[in-house]
Amino acid sequence: EVQLVESGGGLVQPGRSLRLSCEASGFKFDDYAMNWVRQAPGKGLEWVAGISKSSGNRGYPESLKGRFTISRDNAKNTLYLQMSSLRLEDTALYYCAREGFFRDFDHWGRGTLVTVSS
Amino acid sequence: SYELTQPPSVSVSPGQRASIPCSGDKLGDKFVAWYQQKPGQSPVLVIYQDTKRPSGIPERFSGSNSGNTATLTISGTQAMDEADYFCQAWDSSTASPSWGFGGGTKLTVL
């Protein structure tokens, strides 16, 4: 059974940094690209970052470039999201998602909540 | 990010057909996926590659995509189908390829 378990969320002040983790199990981690997607309270889904199987390609929406960095450790079956210069509008539930073969996200974790507040 | 537009809400009577549209520039040239999200739960993939259903998704869910509009159709809608639905597409036409999500449609079964 595919499992994705996010961790690392919490309450953080504006301007500070935070690193999220996503531990994967139940599949061969290095066979799949991975992504982060966030959802602000009561809002829709927003793609945050993506990384290829071997970390050779990474992508971000223009609005987040320079503040967020995605990485992975295939030996540990773990995906990361380093977030810096956090803003109030970064408050959201952050999901880890496995990328399927047709540019879809076929499995999602339960999410980890990040709250940016002074 | 690539912009996709969905109506905020759609209502349907039990047993009837529900159609949820998703529009975007040249959307028919891209693969579209659809996700179902119930309150307090993570999104679940219900349609990928425009028309395909993952294992475990009921046959009443179907998809189409042509021109600038993709549509998720639920035939014989059941009360358990009440949820938010999001469309998604990958846009590789710019210097920074990205995924776009629609704003979501709340399906009410009444």
Chai-1 contact restraints between the chains, C-beta under 6 A:
chainA,res_idxA,chainB,res_idxB,connection_type,confidence,min_distance_angstrom,max_distance_angstrom,comment,restraint_id
A,G44,B,G103,contact,1.0,0.0,6.0,A-B,restraint_1
A,G44,B,G104,contact,1.0,0.0,6.0,A-B,restraint_2
A,L45,B,F86,contact,1.0,0.0,6.0,A-B,restraint_3
A,L45,B,F101,contact,1.0,0.0,6.0,A-B,restraint_4
A,W47,B,W99,contact,1.0,0.0,6.0,A-B,restraint_5
A,P61,B,S1,contact,1.0,0.0,6.0,A-B,restraint_6
A,P61,B,S98,contact,1.0,0.0,6.0,A-B,restraint_7
A,E62,B,S96,contact,1.0,0.0,6.0,A-B,restraint_8
A,F102,B,F31,contact,1.0,0.0,6.0,A-B,restraint_9
A,F102,B,Y48,contact,1.0,0.0,6.0,A-B,restraint_10
A,F102,B,Q49,contact,1.0,0.0,6.0,A-B,restraint_11
A,R103,B,F31,contact,1.0,0.0,6.0,A-B,restraint_12
A,R103,B,W90,contact,1.0,0.0,6.0,A-B,restraint_13
A,D104,B,A33,contact,1.0,0.0,6.0,A-B,restraint_14
A,D104,B,L45,contact,1.0,0.0,6.0,A-B,restraint_15
A,D104,B,Y48,contact,1.0,0.0,6.0,A-B,restraint_16
A,D106,B,L45,contact,1.0,0.0,6.0,A-B,restraint_17
A,W108,B,S42,contact,1.0,0.0,6.0,A-B,restraint_18
A,W108,B,P43,contact,1.0,0.0,6.0,A-B,restraint_19
A,R110,B,S42,contact,1.0,0.0,6.0,A-B,restraint_20
